[in-house]
Amino acid sequence: MRQLTRRRAAWLAGVATLVATPWVTHAETVFVKYRGSLDLQPFECEWITRSSLVTRLCYDHDQQYLVVNLNGTYYHYCAIPPRVVDAWRSAESMGRFFNQQVKGRFDCRVSPPPDYQG
């Protein structure tokens, strides 16, 4: 009986450790054209299912830096204001909005991208 109690105590201690330990999440890294590998941990990302061009938007509000997946390729845009990203998210046609309001603007050669290296 004593052994069963010890086993139970050990099991309960293991459960308590699991409950008290925060879940470790693995950051997602993507390859961004003209930039290279980028960890998406600081970004708020959303998958887009209503567009034939735009498949994902990832935005870092603090840095005003956007990464977008266009037909399987990630591109980045710098110094893009939150109001533009919000308008893009709610646009009737995300592809048309991209072509008219984003493409050719917010160039990361003019406004350099943030450095996310620790």
Secondary structure, 3 states (H helix, E strand, C coil): CHHHHHHHHHHHHHHHHHHHCCCCCCCCEEEECCCEEEECCCCEEEECCCCCCEEEEEEECCCCEEEEEECCEEEEEECCCHHHHHHHHHCCCHHHHHHHHHCCCCCCCCCCCCCCCC
